[in-house]
Amino acid sequence: MSFETYYLHLIFARIPSLLSSDLILFILPALTISILFFSFKIMFFETPKLRKVK
């Protein structure tokens, strides 16, 4: 088994234990709010400058 396969197996083997913990109740809303905040920031405050059509 290669090193890459070994480490990927270690990482993905621990994901179900991370998802079943109570920490997901805090991570998911924080992630959702941060994505909404950054998308609104890009849409309304940092709009791309468009050229006028001649």
C-alpha positions in Angstrom: 0.0 0.0 0.0 1.4 3.4 -0.9 1.8 6.2 1.5 -0.9 8.2 -0.2 -3.4 5.5 0.1 -2.5 4.9 3.7 -3.0 8.5 4.7 -6.2 8.9 2.7 -7.5 5.8 4.4 -6.7 7.4 7.8 -8.4 10.6 6.9 -11.6 9.2 5.5 -11.9 6.5 8.3 -12.2 9.3 10.9 -14.9 11.3 9.0 -17.9 9.4 10.4 -16.7 9.9 14.0 -16.4 13.7 13.3 -19.9 13.9 11.8 -21.5 12.1 14.6 -20.1 14.4 17.3 -22.0 17.4 18.6 -19.4 19.7 17.0 -21.3 19.5 13.7 -24.2 21.4 15.4 -21.9 24.4 15.6 -19.9 24.0 12.4 -22.7 23.7 10.0 -24.6 27.0 10.9 -21.3 28.9 11.1 -20.3 27.6 7.7 -23.7 28.5 6.3 -23.7 32.0 7.7 -20.1 32.7 6.5 -21.0 31.5 3.0 -24.1 33.8 2.9 -22.1 36.7 4.3 -19.3 36.4 1.7 -21.8 35.9 -1.2 -23.8 39.0 -0.2 -20.6 41.0 0.2 -19.5 40.0 -3.3 -23.0 40.7 -4.8 -23.6 44.1 -3.2 -20.3 45.7 -2.2 -17.7 44.3 -4.5 -19.7 44.2 -7.8 -17.5 43.8 -10.9 -17.1 46.9 -13.0 -18.9 46.3 -16.3 -18.0 48.1 -19.5 -20.7 50.1 -21.3 -22.0 48.7 -24.6 -21.3 51.1 -27.5 
